[in-house]
């Protein structure tokens, strides 16, 4: 039960942010009567990489992690879209360098699809954490204070989201999401070396752009001013899905009201895939009920 999910206030997870996590989604297909977890293996693989980099001592197998997620979904008998969070944390009252014992928590809550109309964002005054300070490529809970500060600033200034530049002044990502811009019909996104998360959704979109939309996405650095003159932009991630950006620092992209054609096309494609409507991508889906 939700109210019984507790850890000690003196645990290393609470005192020092010694935890890593994965956020993933499961989508209900009413026609097929099935709930599909999207790219479960890839998310668990990344959780292992995160635990490795944080030197967590654990004996959790890939099968145990998979089973824990499916068990939670089945016992709750979800017949709707769900957001899942899997957290590995150092549960002992340890010192700053404590690496175990490691606890595992899985929670799942119903989550409707994100707003597909578009959001207005700002370029944050906060700088994205760099690989020389903290590991941005993994999902370590402590990393998210960086994005939290950016979101608090954005909300205080009347925006719905934020974009973070890295220490070189180039676009990195949004809090909890990667970013694409569109220039003359070509999707462009910062490289992994721009201090971004190694995003499962971002990798998914590369495949879909190439195979479904016959577009070649480009990885390269993006200047702040290029954000302002882009034709389109969107955020992507398990939680954000594909969220259009309609203005940056109150400068409109496109008509400043609606997502552009490339954003709409990748939105439609992505949502069809995650809901199990594209059989060619069935290996990306893990059925919960096995029908």
LINCORGI-V802439 format. One record per helix or strand of 3 or more residues. SS is the DSSP state (helix for helix, strand for strand). FROM is the first residue (numbers start at 1). LEN is the number of residues. Records with the same first field share a line. If there is no record, write none. Layout:
BEGIN
SS: FROM-LEN  FROM-LEN
END
This chain:
BEGIN
helix: 2-3  12-5  40-14  62-15  141-16  192-3  200-13  224-6  261-14  279-6
strand: 19-11  34-5  82-9  102-9  119-9  161-5  170-5  177-7  186-4  232-6  241-8  285-3
END
